[in-house]
Amino acid sequence: MSDRDEFGAFLVGFVVGGLTGAVVALLFAPQSGEETRALIKDKSIELRDRASASAEDMIARAEATAAEYRARADELTKMAKERATELAGQVRERGTSIANEVRERGKGAIEAVRKSSKKDDVTPA
């Protein structure tokens, strides 16, 4: 981890040193002040344009990525809804099956009680 930190520090120092050298070279160049200011202005406009284009590119990529993930989320939501509907149907079928089974058992129990009570009525006490 410290190798990365050292390399990062070196890289930052290298970039800062390069920029400082470029500014010093512009300031001490054998040109008139007007030419130097025009050169600095041109370079700053060029840098601004590149930064603007880069920002627009990043925004476009971010929007495309967001649209892709939004579509994926919609697809997953649709799949989840379908699965929930399917599970609800299975639960409903299972509930109906259990209710019918309980109803049949109840009818059987009622019949058994009726038969038992008829036998008790016929048998002398």
N, C-alpha and C positions, 0 to 999 in steps of 0.2 A: 504494500500500500504506500510506503514512503517513497518507493521508486516512482510511482505515478505522481505523487505530490512534487517530487523534485523535478520530474519532467515537465509537469504543468507550470511550475514556477519558471523553469528555463524557457518554455515556450512563450509565456507571458512577457518575460524580460526581452526575449528576442523580438517579439512583435512591437513592444513599446520602444525598444531601441531603434528598430527600423523606421517607425513613424517619426521618432525624434530626429533621426538622421535625415529623413526626407524633408522635414520642416526646416532644419538648419541649412540643408543644401539649397532650398528655395530662397531662404532669406539671404544667404551669402553668395548667390549666383551672380555672375557678372552681367546682370540685366538692370535696367532702370526700375525704379519702384513701381512705375505704372505698368510695365510689362509683367513684373512679379505679381502685382495685384490682379491683373487680368488672368494670369496663369492660375493663381489660387482660386479666383472666381470660377474659371472654367472647370478646374478639377473638382471644386465643391459642387457645382451643378451636375457634373458627371457622377460624382459619388451619390448625390441625392437621388438622381434618376435610377441608378443601380439599386439603391436601397429601396426605393419605391417599387421597382419592378420585382425585387426579391420579396418584399412584403406582400404584394399582390399575388405572387406565385404561392407563397405560403398560405395565404387566405384561401385561395382556390383549392389547394390541396386539403386544407382543413375542412372546407365545406364539402368536398368530395368524400372525405373520410367520414364526416358526420352523416352524410346522406347514406353512405354504405352501412354504417352501424345502425342508423334509424331503420333502414329496410330490413336488416337482420333482426332487429328488435321486433318489428312488426311481424316478421315471419315466425319468430319464436312465440310471440303472443298468440298468433293464429293457431299454431300447433298446440299450445297450452290450452286454449279454449276448446279445440277439437277433442283433446284428450280428456278434458274435464267433462265435456258433453258425453263422451263415450263412457267414462266412469260413472256418471250419473245414471245413464241408461242401464248399465250393468247392476248398479245398486238398486234401481227401481225394479228391474226384473227379479233380482234376488229377493227383494222385499215382498214382491207379489207372490213369488214362489213360496216363501216362508209363511206368508199370510194364508195362502191356500192350504198349505200343509197343516197349519194350526186349525183352520176352519174344518178340514176333514177330520182331524183328530177330535175336535170338539163335537162334531156330528156323531162320530163313533162313540164317544163317551156318553153323549145324550141317549143314543140308541141303547147302549149297554145299561144305563140307568133305567130307561123305560122298560126294557125286558126284565130287569131285576125287579122293578116295582110290579109288573104284571104277574110275575111268579109269586110275589109276596101276596098279591090280591087273590090269587087262585088258591093258594095254600091255606087250609083251615088253621085257625089260631088256637 
